[in-house]
């Protein structure tokens, strides 16, 4: 089942926008959207059964939205 993610919550309670930084094997690397970057609204898509997210910053939790694809 394809899953999309666009925001994560840091351990201090701050919610931030994330973007995909790259992929390697079954790892999907995500990072915070930079202050000077334009938010295109794209989500990070991944298959939870086959891939895992690797954040470049510690997070408290991530809200996932799944699709039937």
KOLNU-149199 format. One record per residue: residue number from 1; residue in one letter; x, y, z of N, C-alpha, C in turn. Coordinates in Angstrom, 2 decimals, padded with zeros to 5 digits. Example, Ala and Ser with C-alpha at 12.3 -4.5 7.8 and 13.67 -1.06 7.14 Angstrom:
2
k r n_X n_Y n_Z ca_X ca_Y ca_Z c_X c_Y c_Z
1 a 013.19 -005.69 007.80 012.30 -004.50 007.80 013.20 -003.30 007.80
2 s 012.85 -002.25 007.08 013.67 -001.06 007.14 012.90 000.03 007.87
This chain:
69
k r n_X n_Y n_Z ca_X ca_Y ca_Z c_X c_Y c_Z
1 x 000.84 -001.18 000.00 000.00 000.00 000.00 000.89 001.24 000.00
2 x 000.72 002.09 -000.98 001.52 003.31 -001.08 001.13 004.28 000.03
3 x 002.12 004.90 000.66 001.91 005.85 001.74 002.58 007.16 001.38
4 x 001.95 008.26 001.79 002.50 009.59 001.53 002.69 010.33 002.84
5 x 003.76 011.10 002.92 004.04 011.88 004.12 004.55 013.25 003.69
6 x 004.16 014.29 004.44 004.61 015.64 004.08 005.11 016.43 005.28
7 x 004.70 016.05 006.50 005.09 016.79 007.71 005.48 015.80 008.81
8 x 006.38 016.22 009.68 006.73 015.46 010.88 006.75 016.42 012.06
9 x 006.63 015.86 013.25 006.68 016.66 014.47 007.98 016.36 015.20
10 x 008.72 017.40 015.52 009.97 017.25 016.28 009.65 017.01 017.74
11 x 010.64 016.55 018.51 010.40 016.27 019.92 010.07 017.52 020.73
12 x 010.34 018.72 020.19 009.96 019.95 020.90 008.55 020.41 020.56
13 x 007.83 019.61 019.74 006.46 019.93 019.38 006.30 020.69 018.08
14 x 007.39 021.15 017.50 007.33 021.91 016.25 007.04 020.97 015.08
15 x 006.04 021.32 014.26 005.74 020.55 013.06 006.47 021.18 011.88
16 x 007.16 020.35 011.11 007.92 020.87 009.98 007.57 020.12 008.70
17 x 007.75 020.80 007.59 007.54 020.24 006.26 008.79 019.47 005.87
18 x 008.61 018.26 005.34 009.76 017.48 004.90 009.68 017.21 003.40
19 x 010.84 016.94 002.82 010.95 016.59 001.41 011.90 015.41 001.27
20 x 011.76 014.71 000.16 012.65 013.58 -000.09 014.04 014.09 -000.45
21 x 015.04 013.49 000.19 016.43 013.86 -000.09 017.07 012.86 -001.04
22 x 016.61 011.63 -001.00 017.16 010.61 -001.88 016.70 009.23 -001.47
23 x 017.10 008.25 -002.25 016.76 006.85 -001.99 018.00 005.99 -002.20
24 x 018.10 004.96 -001.39 019.17 003.98 -001.56 018.64 002.65 -001.08
25 x 018.50 001.71 -002.00 017.93 000.42 -001.65 016.51 000.60 -001.11
26 x 016.27 000.10 000.09 014.94 000.22 000.70 014.81 001.43 001.62
27 x 015.81 002.29 001.64 015.78 003.49 002.49 015.35 004.71 001.69
28 x 014.42 005.48 002.28 013.98 006.74 001.69 014.42 007.83 002.67
29 x 015.35 008.67 002.26 015.90 009.71 003.11 015.06 010.98 002.98
30 x 014.69 011.56 004.12 013.89 012.79 004.13 014.63 013.85 004.95
31 x 014.35 015.12 004.61 014.96 016.24 005.32 013.96 017.37 005.40
32 x 014.19 018.31 006.32 013.29 019.47 006.41 013.40 020.33 005.16
33 x 012.30 020.92 004.75 012.31 021.89 003.66 013.09 023.11 004.11
34 x 014.02 023.57 003.31 014.84 024.72 003.66 014.05 026.02 003.66
35 x 014.50 026.99 004.47 013.83 028.28 004.58 013.72 029.00 003.24
36 x 014.70 028.83 002.37 014.72 029.54 001.09 014.20 028.69 -000.07
37 x 013.72 027.47 000.24 013.19 026.60 -000.80 011.70 026.88 -001.00
38 x 011.23 026.68 -002.22 009.81 026.84 -002.52 009.10 025.52 -002.26
39 x 007.99 025.57 -001.53 007.21 024.37 -001.23 006.32 024.07 -002.43
40 x 006.62 022.99 -003.14 005.84 022.61 -004.32 004.62 021.77 -003.94
41 x 004.51 021.39 -002.67 003.37 020.60 -002.21 003.52 019.11 -002.43
42 x 004.63 018.68 -003.00 004.83 017.25 -003.24 004.99 016.51 -001.92
43 x 004.48 015.29 -001.89 004.63 014.44 -000.71 005.72 013.41 -000.96
44 x 006.22 012.82 000.11 007.19 011.74 000.01 006.39 010.44 -000.07
45 x 006.55 009.70 -001.15 005.80 008.47 -001.36 006.71 007.28 -001.10
46 x 006.16 006.28 -000.39 006.95 005.07 -000.11 006.02 003.92 000.20
47 x 006.55 002.71 000.12 005.82 001.47 000.42 006.26 000.98 001.80
48 x 005.41 001.14 002.85 005.83 000.77 004.21 006.26 -000.69 004.37
49 x 005.69 -001.58 003.58 006.05 -003.00 003.70 007.43 -003.28 003.10
50 x 007.89 -002.40 002.20 009.14 -002.65 001.48 010.22 -001.61 001.73
51 x 009.84 -000.40 002.15 010.80 000.70 002.32 010.64 001.30 003.72
52 x 011.67 001.98 004.19 011.56 002.68 005.47 012.13 004.09 005.33
53 x 011.56 005.00 006.13 012.00 006.39 006.11 013.21 006.57 007.01
54 x 014.16 007.35 006.55 015.33 007.70 007.35 015.36 009.22 007.41
55 x 015.13 009.77 008.59 015.12 011.22 008.77 016.52 011.72 009.08
56 x 016.83 012.89 008.55 018.13 013.48 008.84 018.09 014.33 010.11
57 x 016.91 014.40 010.76 016.73 015.07 012.06 015.83 014.22 012.93
58 x 016.01 014.23 014.26 015.12 013.46 015.14 013.69 014.00 015.06
59 x 012.71 013.08 015.06 011.30 013.47 015.03 010.57 012.79 016.18
60 x 009.44 013.39 016.57 008.61 012.82 017.63 007.61 011.83 017.04
61 x 006.88 012.26 016.01 006.02 011.35 015.29 005.78 011.87 013.89
62 x 005.29 010.99 013.02 004.99 011.35 011.63 003.57 010.90 011.33
63 x 002.78 011.75 010.71 001.43 011.40 010.30 001.50 010.84 008.89
64 x 000.94 009.64 008.70 000.98 008.98 007.40 -000.41 008.96 006.79
65 x -000.49 009.15 005.48 -001.73 009.05 004.72 -001.55 007.94 003.72
66 x -002.38 006.90 003.80 -002.22 005.77 002.91 -003.25 005.84 001.79
67 x -002.91 005.25 000.65 -003.82 005.15 -000.48 -004.02 003.69 -000.81
68 x -005.01 003.40 -001.60 -005.30 002.01 -001.96 -004.47 001.49 -003.11
69 x -003.49 002.24 -003.56 -002.66 001.81 -004.70 -001.69 000.74 -004.30
